[in-house]
């Protein structure tokens, strides 16, 4: 077992897994510009066990992702065990994380994700199996506050008692999906109730909000997902302690992200980058025209030149 650089001596900043967004290029960029820990997109334990080439490719990490966490989802102890054994053969993984928070009906319908919050004995059994099977340094769990109603202390205690090294808490119930108000008081209560490190998650979308959540909850770190899409420099802000971020740094990060997309996906990276560029350009003069143009460009060199020119010359208007 290799020793990682992951420490909770000071608050850590974690990029949350987001399907379709936190691929290797995006993770490598936020890692370069400040994230302490990056997490793979959620992987199906069933797909891993059945040898899905797409799922196996999602494990791939950038060289700078150190430490690195792989998140799995599943509801069958034997399948989870086999999935962990497969991950044991993969180098460069420091954390195996169990998703107990995903609210998506397809995941919940299979008994995975936040559905595990309805069966805490099973959830605990799965965590113990992961911990006993894994040859990685850390086993972690991501939870919500409950399924229909909050029983967050009970859930967190099961996570701790089952051997997890740390947990991330999304401050909503499953019923709250992504729209209900985040209950940061509940995250604080979890932090006060358990001895393992707690990472706060949910609607952390600015430097100011991140600092407030850390102070209010007393958490050992924060996990940012949607708040980093279109603004990966939030990690740079947090690591540097700088509220304002220079336009040139944003420009450099955007180009770095584009280059990584082309490096990873080839010319198809131009198409893949469109959704990111639509978000990056919000608030800039000429953003609407840029979005129209980008949808008709497929050449990487032409696209990069256009992006470089736009962020060199356009002004932030809101």
N, C-alpha and C positions, 0 to 999 in steps of 0.2 A: 504494500500500500504506500503510495507516494504522499508526502506531506504537502499541503497546499498553502497558498498565500492567504487563505480565507481566515479572517480573524474578526471577532466581535468586540475587540478592545475599544474601538471607536465605531460610530454608526456607519453601516455599509449601505451602498446604493446599488440596487439590483434592477436589471431589466426584466420585466415580467414576460412570460411567453404569450405571444399573440399570434393566432393562426393567420397565415398569409402576410405577416409583417416582420416578425422577428426571425427572419432567415439568417443564414451565415453572413451575408454582406452587411445587413443592418446591425447585427450583433457586434461584428468586428469594428464598426464605426463607433458605436456607443462605448465599446470597451476602450478604444484608443483615446476617446475624449472624456473618460472619467468613470464609467461604470465599474464597480468592484466585482460584480458577479453577473454573468449572463446565463440565460436558461434557454434550452432548445424549445422549439414549438412542441406542444403536447403530442406524445407518441402513444398510439394504441398498443397495449401489451399484446393483444391478440395478433395484431399486424406484425409486431416484432417476432413473435414465436413462429408465425407462418412464413417468415422470410420475405416479407414485402420489401422489394428493392427501393421503393419510394421512401418507406419508413426508415430503412437502414441509412439511406442517403441523408436524411434529416438529422442524423447523429453527428455528421461531419462538423468539425469546428474549425475556426480560424486559429492560426498559430498564437495569436495574441490573447485568445480566450483562456486565461489562466488566472483564477479557477473557472471551472465550467460545470454547469449542472444540466442533467437530462431529466425531463419530466415525463412520467408515464401515467397512463390511466388504465384502469381495469377493475374488475370486481370478483375475479376468481383467483383464489390463493395459489393454486398450482400454476396457472398461467403467469401470474405475476412473478412467481419464483423462477420460471423458465426465462421470462423476459429479463430479469435481473442477471441471471447466469449468462445471457447473451451480452448484456452490457458489461459484465465482468471481463469479457474478452476484448473490450474496446479500450484502448489507451486514451489518456487525456481527459477522462471524466473524473470529477472530484466529488460530485453530489448526485445521488439519484433521488428524485423528488416524486412524491405521489400526489396526483391531483385529486383533491376531495372538494373542489369548489366549482368546477365548470357547470353552468346552469343550462347549457344547450340541450334541448329535448332529445336529440339523437344520442348524446352521451348519457344523459340521465336515464333514458329508456333502456339502455343496456346495463343499468345498475352501477355505472361508473360515475366519476365526477362527484357532484354534490349529492347524488343519490346515496353515497356511502354514509352521509350524515344521518340517514334514517336507520342505519344498522351499525351502531358503534362497535359491537363485538366483532363484526366482520372487518370493519375498518382497522381496529386494533390488531387483529390477526394478520391482516395484510402488511401492516407496518412492521410488526415483529418478524414476519417472514422476510421482508425486504432487508431489514437490519441484519438478520442472521445469515442471509445469503450473500449480501453485497460484499465485495472486496474494496469498495470505495471508502474514502475517509468519512463522508457524511451521508446520512439519510435524512431527508427533510419532507415536510408535508405542507401543502397549501390547502387552507380550509376557508369556508364561509362561517357566518355566525349561527347557522342552522339551516333547516330546510324551509319549512313554512314559518316557524317562529324561532326565536333565539334560544339556544341552549349552549352558548359559546364556551362557557367555563367547563361544562361537562365534556364537550368535544376536545378542547385544548388539553384537559387532564388526560384523556384517553391517548391523545397523540404523545404526550410526554411519557406517560406510564408504559407505552408500547415501545419506547426506545428511540424515538426520533431525536435528532441532534438539534434541530431548530424547526420553527414553523413560520409560515407566512399567512397572514390573516387578511382576507378581503372583507371589508367591514359592511357587508350586506348579507341577508339570508338568500337562499336560492330564489325564493319568491320575489325578492327585490331586484333580481336580474342585474341590469346595469343602470337602472333609472332611479331607484329609491335613494334617499339620502344615506350617505355613509355614516355609520355609527362609530365615530372615533373613540367615544367613551367606552364602548364595548371592547375595542382593541386594547385600551388602557387597562381594563379589568382583566383581560387575558394576561397581559404583561405582568400584572401584580399577582396573578394566581399561579403562574408556572415559573420554573427555574431555568428552563431552556430559553435561548434567544428567540425573540419575536420580531418579525418584520411586518410593518404596517403597509397595507395596500388598499387602493380605492380612491379614485378621483384626485390623485396627486398630479396636478397639471401645471404647476408653476414653482419657481424657486421659493416664493414666499409660502406657498401652501406646504411644500415639502418641509421647510424649517418649522412651520407651525405644528404639523403632524408629529414630527419627531419630539418636539417639546411637550406637546399635549399628551401624547400616549406614553412617552418614556420608552418607546420601542428601540430595539437594537439596530434598526435599519428601516429603510423604506424601499418598496418595490413599485416601480413605475412602468405602466404598460401603455395605455392609450395616450397618456400625457407626453410620451416620448415620440409618438408618431408625428412627424412634421416639426418636432423640436427636440432632436436627440442631444442638442447642446445643453439641455437641462442638467445632464450629468456633469458637463464641464462647469456649469455654474455652481453646482453643489460641491464639487471637489475643489474648486478654486475659491469658493466663498464670495463669488462676484455676482451680484444681482443683475447688473447690466452686462450684456454680451455684445461685443463688437460685431458689426455687420460683416467684416472681413472673416471673422471666425465662422460665422454661419455659412458664408460663401465657401470656405474651405471644407467644411463638414459636408455640405451638399455635394460638392464635386467628388470628395472622397467616397461618399456613398454611391454615387453614380459609377465611379471607376470600379468599385468592388462588385457592383451588380454585373457589369460587363465581364469582369474577370471570372465571375462565378457562372453566369448564365450564357455567356457569349452574346451575340447580337440580340438575342431575345430579351436580354436585360433592358433594352430600350423600352420595350412594351411593359415589362415588369415595373419599370421605374415610374411610369406615368402616374400611378396612384400616389406615389410619394411626392412627385413634383407638383401635383395639384394641391397638396397640403403645404408643401414648403413655400409655395408662391402666394399663399393667402396673405392679404394685407399689403402686397406690393402693387405699385402702379403697373398697369399693363398685364396683370395676372390673367385676366379672362382671355386676352389674345394669345398669351403663351400657352394656355391650356388647349386652345383650339389647334394651334400649330403643332404641339407635341403629339397630338393624336394622329398626325399624318407623317410623322418622321420615324424611320426604322434604322437609319444609318447611325451607328454609335458616334462617329466623328462629328457628323453634322449636329447630332443631338447635344453632344458635350459642348460644342462651340456655342450653340444657342443658349444653353444653361449658363455657361460662363459669362456670356455677354449680358444676359438678363440680370443676373445677380451682381454684376459689376456696375450696371448703369441704372437699374430701377430703384426707386425710392420706396421706403416703407411709409404707407399713407394711413395705416390704422393698426 
